[in-house]
Amino acid sequence: MKPPRPRASTAELFQAAVAGDRGALARLLSVVERGGDSGRELAGLTFRRAGTAYSIGFTGAPGSGKSTLASAVLAGLRERHDTPVAVLAVDPSSPVTGGAILGDRVRMQEHALDDAVFIRSMATRGHLGGLAAAVPEAVRLLDATGWPLVIVETVGVGQVEVEIAATCDTVVVVVNPGWGDAVQANKAGLLEIADVLVINKADRPGVQETARDLRLMVQLSGTLEWTPPIVKTVAPTGEGIAELWDAISSHRRHLEVHGVLQVRRAERARDEALRIAKRRFDAALDAAVAGAASAGLLTALREKRMDPEQAAARLVGEVSRELGAESGPVPT
Amino acid sequence: MKPPRPRASTAELFQAAVAGDRGALARLLSVVERGGDSGRELAGLTFRRAGTAYSIGFTGAPGSGKSTLASAVLAGLRERHDTPVAVLAVDPSSPVTGGAILGDRVRMQEHALDDAVFIRSMATRGHLGGLAAAVPEAVRLLDATGWPLVIVETVGVGQVEVEIAATCDTVVVVVNPGWGDAVQANKAGLLEIADVLVINKADRPGVQETARDLRLMVQLSGTLEWTPPIVKTVAPTGEGIAELWDAISSHRRHLEVHGVLQVRRAERARDEALRIAKRRFDAALDAAVAGAASAGLLTALREKRMDPEQAAARLVGEVSRELGAESGPVPT
């Protein structure tokens, strides 16, 4: 009988993943999903080593064909360049079954035997906020372990998906021809974060109208420095895929030439820190409310000895004293 | 020339609203929407006086006919009973124009001259979390100023709308016949909060299938104490409206007989306190990041002297010391 293999530490797994061990990488991605102390340890290892990879986010309404499009871009990249590509398929709306992801992944199967492609699904473990924080960390892990290009594909268009897509260097927003689709994308906050706009399924009627709508909305909300180009694609036939890649590359050059990339990445790291900090307070508040003092709070509220504002003030005091004490003395 | 009328204080406005001044009530609802110090002062006045009104939330996908349904229930109530009714129409997705609400409100116009009906739209001022906190406060204000029945209607089915509807005593979830509608409602988290289920537009095909889907899902996720009844309605003709009111009344009796109502209200007040506390930390963190120290944080992140986890720890320490100091000494 073989003795049980001792559990590798996070640092050992990281070394193995850097050396090219895909199994170690997969296990580390699970560490990222779970978070906690190991997650924080890993974050310390990846952050300093990361910074060379470029990340591209694909987002858009379900059914817009993002997944087929991302797959076509991946196929094009593998054919024309020799860049290794990692793909993260993120589905915040499927915490349990992951069904949607598995269905979509079928299209990615053709790349499964390609050594220079790494595909991973991420779904919610615990609450949504956790996933939004885990994705940039997962991208950094792939970056630090030598993947120069990371594609992040989100399923759905909720606030969390928008937040996740926005953590990428170039954000590709996918819409379809047809009345109202561009307006919906705008309402969902997608146009705000778009660096490249794609009208996929461009063999359907209404392409010109959708392009016009998009152009108008982009002009209204756009910045002076970069106007998102609008690319028309038919993902299954490959039509427009080369143009899409050109648009992504132009945006990348724009960021690099103008020195914006490093600034944006630092800002995103700061936003990440902000989200982590918010989650820490949220968790401490949830624990305070679930704790022993909660019964007293409930009674006080039921008997109207305290109103919600007063109860909130008490919770704020309790949690800030607790976390203030944990975080040590005032730095000088 | 008349001297300018001195601005009434929040307490004066509250006294006037209690005495039946609708203008004062409308102004206080704006105070609730704006929040801040006046909002907190008002919360202290309303909480102790409130507790006799019953609140009913209507929620469901856009186009399901919630608004027409709520209007039909209101008309039925006014015909058969002499209860005054207040209606809050809440649209978190229309921060700017409030267009959807105005459109829907046309159906409510027939009640505009009824002295025993008070109708008010609420839209987002500032951020979404603010509105979710403002609605229960608005319900309490209506309660404290003598409205025994408050109908809350939410537009849209985002997380915030679900949260808002869930703050009511009885939650009515509206779906339509047709494949997938029940499943969508389930995915949006609506079935979890439903006390009464309505299949509106029940003159369309697919009613039996939708009823069967709903029954199955409710059985899977329901509690032992209360199984949400399923009511079929055709709002414009009034079909099923009396049955809907019976179902709402049954749920109310169930809560009152079993003593659940007071417990649930205290729990909701505690959840409200939790949300207020979370918002306070969020606001303090946002301020810390926008403040002078932010430039230093950005540089440290760009130069990789600090990773996001470390930056988060610094923010947590800073904010908890600040709010801990504000909230005074440890209570004994």
Interface residues (C-beta under 8 A of the other chain):
Chain A: R40 A43 G44 F47 R48 G51 S93 G158 Q159 K187 Q262 V263 R265 A266 E267 A269 R270 E272 A273 L274 I276 A277 K278 R280 F281 D282 L285 D286 V289 S294 L297 L298 T299 L301 R302 K304 D307 P308 E309 Q310 A311 A312 A313 R314 L315 V316 G317 V319 S320 R321 E322 L323 G324 S327 G328 V330 P331
Chain B: R40 A43 G44 F47 R48 G51 S93 P136 G158 Q159 K187 Q262 V263 R265 A266 E267 A269 R270 E272 A273 L274 I276 A277 K278 R280 F281 D282 L285 D286 V289 S294 L297 L298 T299 L301 R302 K304 D307 P308 E309 Q310 A311 A312 A313 R314 L315 V316 G317 V319 S320 R321 E322 L323 G324 S327 G328 V330 P331
